[in-house]
Amino acid sequence: MNRPISARPSVSIKAVDKIWTPEGRTPVEALRGLEFDVAPGEFVVLLGPSGCGKSTLLYMIAGLEGVSGGSIVCDGLPVTEPSAERGLIFQEASLFPWLTIADNVAFGLSIQGVLPVRRREIAIEMLKRVGLGDMLDKKPDELSGGMRQRAACARALAMKPKVLMMDEPFAALDVQTRSRMQDFLLQIWRDSGASILLVTHSIDEAIALADRVVVFTARPGRVKTIVPIDLPRPRPTRDPRYHEYRDMFTELLAAEVDRAFAEQEAA
């Protein structure tokens, strides 16, 4: 079942604008007036056409990019810089190829000054949690794509983030691996208690994972609507309500995808 939503937001996005101003080129308005909250322990999926600012929003919440207007507040504090309490997992696992999987997981802890013995203990614990307890001394190129993404999750979880952001983490995986990774993600979400924001282009993935789906317009990205998913987990695809959600999202996105394509062709 979906989790009860707390009154105090874990992430609060208020009237957020983002304008890119590349040198010598016309400014690009990526986001306009974006506004919604994420509750502690809530699983929120960001769904929208390419180029609508979904990934940009994750980078701003992570503190890697600044806002052009409005504010982002996490756990009551304005976001002004990166923090271990806000983890970000990219589409590619971004593991250091020269380090073992255990050392990759422990890397952020080493920057924080955690003692080597304790770093190793935490890395082993996290890798066991994601089903990679027997891969400690392997290098990233010895693992499959799904395993590398699990290792990236372990690295993020080792920092005990309150907010975990994921930018299309399963897009490059085959259908069967992607489905298993979605199940895995739901399990680590339940275990960690973190709020999750996940970017995807997949309607089925959004329905399978989310407590709520934030649908974006084409650029400049705005909130078109926010849809709670009122289905028990796991969510069987044969449930008539599942297909009602799929039809709804397909209709909501159709005009926005057409606008995005028209913009790209004009450019």
VMD Tcl script that draws the C-alpha trace (Angstrom):
set ca {
  {0.00 0.00 0.00}
  {1.06 3.61 -0.46}
  {2.65 5.31 2.54}
  {0.86 7.95 4.61}
  {2.10 11.42 3.70}
  {3.57 13.61 6.45}
  {2.57 17.27 6.79}
  {6.17 18.60 6.58}
  {7.72 18.30 3.10}
  {11.05 16.62 2.55}
  {11.47 18.75 -0.58}
  {9.59 21.98 -1.27}
  {9.81 23.52 -4.75}
  {8.34 27.03 -4.88}
  {7.92 29.06 -8.10}
  {11.20 27.71 -9.50}
  {12.52 29.12 -12.78}
  {15.64 28.05 -14.65}
  {17.11 29.97 -17.57}
  {20.26 28.78 -19.28}
  {22.39 31.61 -20.65}
  {25.12 30.10 -22.84}
  {27.77 32.61 -23.89}
  {27.00 34.20 -27.25}
  {23.69 32.39 -27.65}
  {20.04 33.10 -26.99}
  {18.99 32.30 -23.39}
  {16.95 29.10 -23.02}
  {14.09 28.97 -20.52}
  {14.16 25.43 -19.13}
  {11.68 25.71 -16.24}
  {8.98 28.24 -15.38}
  {7.06 28.62 -12.13}
  {7.58 25.01 -11.04}
  {5.87 24.25 -7.74}
  {5.20 21.06 -5.77}
  {6.26 19.29 -2.56}
  {7.65 15.84 -1.83}
  {6.75 14.25 1.51}
  {9.20 12.26 3.65}
  {9.32 8.70 2.37}
  {7.28 9.51 -0.74}
  {8.09 8.06 -4.17}
  {7.55 10.73 -6.83}
  {8.08 10.17 -10.55}
  {8.73 13.05 -12.97}
  {7.22 12.32 -16.38}
  {7.34 14.50 -19.46}
  {8.74 14.99 -22.98}
  {12.45 15.28 -23.71}
  {13.95 18.66 -22.92}
  {11.27 19.77 -20.45}
  {13.69 20.26 -17.53}
  {13.12 17.10 -15.48}
  {16.82 16.29 -15.15}
  {17.64 19.97 -14.59}
  {15.29 19.96 -11.61}
  {17.14 16.99 -10.08}
  {20.48 18.77 -10.47}
  {19.05 21.85 -8.73}
  {17.64 19.80 -5.84}
  {21.04 18.09 -5.58}
  {22.70 21.51 -5.35}
  {24.70 21.06 -8.56}
  {22.84 23.90 -10.33}
  {21.35 27.10 -8.98}
  {17.80 28.33 -9.54}
  {17.14 31.42 -11.68}
  {14.09 32.25 -9.60}
  {12.03 30.82 -6.75}
  {13.41 28.47 -4.12}
  {14.12 24.82 -3.30}
  {14.03 23.82 0.36}
  {15.01 20.38 1.67}
  {14.23 19.34 5.23}
  {13.53 22.97 6.11}
  {16.81 24.38 4.72}
  {17.36 26.24 1.42}
  {19.44 24.29 -1.10}
  {22.61 26.25 -1.82}
  {25.18 23.48 -2.37}
  {25.48 19.68 -2.61}
  {24.82 17.63 0.53}
  {25.23 13.99 1.52}
  {21.55 14.09 2.52}
  {20.63 14.43 -1.17}
  {21.92 11.60 -3.36}
  {21.80 11.62 -7.17}
  {22.10 8.56 -9.41}
  {22.68 9.18 -13.11}
  {21.57 7.21 -16.16}
  {25.08 5.76 -16.34}
  {26.36 4.25 -13.11}
  {29.39 6.63 -13.08}
  {31.55 4.27 -11.03}
  {35.31 4.82 -10.92}
  {36.69 2.05 -13.20}
  {40.02 1.81 -11.32}
  {38.37 1.14 -7.94}
  {36.78 -2.06 -6.70}
  {33.03 -2.07 -6.15}
  {33.55 -1.89 -2.38}
  {35.91 1.08 -2.74}
  {33.43 2.80 -5.06}
  {30.70 2.43 -2.46}
  {33.01 3.72 0.26}
  {34.32 6.68 -1.75}
  {31.92 9.32 -0.38}
  {32.55 8.09 3.14}
  {36.30 8.56 2.67}
  {35.72 12.21 1.71}
  {33.69 12.60 4.91}
  {36.64 11.27 6.93}
  {35.08 7.98 8.01}
  {37.78 5.60 9.22}
  {38.84 2.86 6.74}
  {37.59 -0.06 8.84}
  {34.17 1.54 9.26}
  {34.05 2.46 5.54}
  {34.63 -1.16 4.64}
  {31.92 -2.33 7.06}
  {29.37 0.09 5.60}
  {30.32 -0.83 2.01}
  {29.85 -4.54 2.75}
  {26.52 -3.87 4.46}
  {25.21 -1.77 1.53}
  {26.41 -4.21 -1.12}
  {24.74 -7.08 0.70}
  {21.55 -5.03 0.84}
  {21.55 -4.65 -2.95}
  {22.48 -8.28 -3.60}
  {26.15 -7.71 -4.44}
  {27.76 -9.04 -1.27}
  {29.93 -11.44 -3.29}
  {31.18 -8.72 -5.67}
  {33.21 -6.61 -3.22}
  {36.56 -6.86 -4.99}
  {35.28 -6.83 -8.57}
  {35.91 -3.86 -10.87}
  {32.95 -2.13 -12.57}
  {33.77 -3.60 -16.00}
  {33.35 -7.08 -14.53}
  {29.67 -6.39 -13.71}
  {26.56 -6.29 -15.88}
  {24.70 -3.03 -16.45}
  {22.08 -3.91 -13.84}
  {24.76 -4.82 -11.30}
  {26.56 -1.52 -11.89}
  {23.36 0.40 -11.24}
  {22.82 -1.57 -8.03}
  {26.36 -0.66 -6.99}
  {25.58 3.00 -7.74}
  {22.50 2.69 -5.51}
  {24.65 1.15 -2.76}
  {27.10 4.06 -3.03}
  {24.26 6.57 -2.68}
  {22.62 4.65 0.19}
  {25.94 4.47 2.08}
  {25.62 8.23 2.64}
  {22.17 7.68 4.25}
  {20.42 10.33 2.14}
  {17.01 11.67 3.10}
  {16.31 12.32 -0.58}
  {17.44 9.99 -3.37}
  {17.18 11.26 -6.95}
  {17.47 9.04 -10.02}
  {17.81 10.29 -13.60}
  {16.47 7.55 -15.89}
  {18.63 4.94 -14.15}
  {17.21 1.96 -16.05}
  {16.86 3.45 -19.55}
  {19.83 1.52 -21.00}
  {18.75 -1.87 -19.60}
  {16.87 -4.62 -21.41}
  {13.19 -5.15 -20.59}
  {13.68 -8.10 -18.23}
  {16.55 -6.47 -16.31}
  {14.62 -3.20 -16.11}
  {11.64 -4.95 -14.55}
  {13.84 -6.66 -11.95}
  {15.59 -3.38 -11.18}
  {12.23 -1.70 -10.58}
  {11.36 -4.40 -8.04}
  {14.78 -3.96 -6.45}
  {14.30 -0.19 -6.27}
  {10.97 -0.53 -4.48}
  {12.61 -2.81 -1.92}
  {15.51 -0.46 -1.15}
  {13.04 2.45 -0.99}
  {11.03 0.60 1.67}
  {14.20 -0.32 3.58}
  {15.84 3.12 3.46}
  {12.81 5.32 4.21}
  {14.20 7.97 1.83}
  {12.08 10.16 -0.40}
  {12.70 9.27 -4.04}
  {12.40 11.44 -7.13}
  {12.81 9.47 -10.34}
  {12.90 10.84 -13.89}
  {11.56 8.59 -16.63}
  {10.04 8.71 -20.10}
  {8.25 5.41 -19.50}
  {4.56 5.63 -18.60}
  {4.58 2.00 -17.44}
  {7.57 2.64 -15.16}
  {5.82 5.68 -13.67}
  {2.67 3.70 -12.91}
  {4.63 0.75 -11.50}
  {6.71 2.80 -9.07}
  {5.11 6.10 -8.04}
  {3.02 7.28 -5.16}
  {2.46 10.37 -7.31}
  {3.39 11.27 -10.88}
  {4.27 14.88 -11.70}
  {3.50 15.45 -15.40}
  {5.58 18.20 -17.03}
  {4.67 20.37 -20.00}
  {7.04 20.81 -22.93}
  {9.76 23.44 -22.46}
  {9.67 25.62 -20.49}
  {8.78 22.86 -18.07}
  {5.81 23.52 -15.81}
  {3.59 21.23 -13.78}
  {0.76 20.19 -16.05}
  {-0.84 18.00 -13.41}
  {0.02 15.74 -10.48}
  {-1.61 12.30 -10.43}
  {-1.69 10.07 -7.32}
  {-1.45 6.36 -8.18}
  {-4.10 4.63 -6.12}
  {-3.05 1.02 -6.71}
  {-1.62 -1.50 -4.24}
  {1.92 -2.76 -4.78}
  {2.90 -4.88 -6.60}
  {0.84 -3.43 -9.45}
  {-0.48 -6.03 -11.88}
  {-0.54 -4.77 -15.46}
  {-3.82 -6.62 -16.09}
  {-5.70 -4.51 -13.55}
  {-8.24 -2.37 -15.50}
  {-7.23 0.65 -13.39}
  {-3.62 0.24 -14.54}
  {-4.80 0.65 -18.13}
  {-6.91 3.65 -17.15}
  {-3.78 5.33 -15.77}
  {-1.83 4.43 -18.90}
  {-4.50 5.92 -21.17}
  {-4.65 9.05 -18.99}
  {-0.90 9.65 -19.12}
  {-0.76 8.94 -22.85}
  {-3.41 11.59 -23.42}
  {-1.79 14.08 -21.03}
  {1.59 13.75 -22.74}
  {0.47 13.64 -26.38}
  {0.16 17.40 -26.91}
  {3.35 18.09 -24.92}
  {5.39 15.60 -26.97}
  {4.07 17.18 -30.20}
  {5.08 20.63 -28.91}
  {8.54 19.37 -27.95}
  {9.11 17.81 -31.39}
  {7.91 20.96 -33.16}
  {10.34 23.02 -31.09}
  {13.24 20.72 -31.88}
  {12.47 20.80 -35.61}
  {12.25 24.61 -35.57}
  {15.63 24.79 -33.87}
}
mol new
graphics top color blue
foreach p $ca { graphics top sphere $p radius 0.5 }
foreach p [lrange $ca 0 end-1] q [lrange $ca 1 end] { graphics top cylinder $p $q radius 0.2 }
display resetview
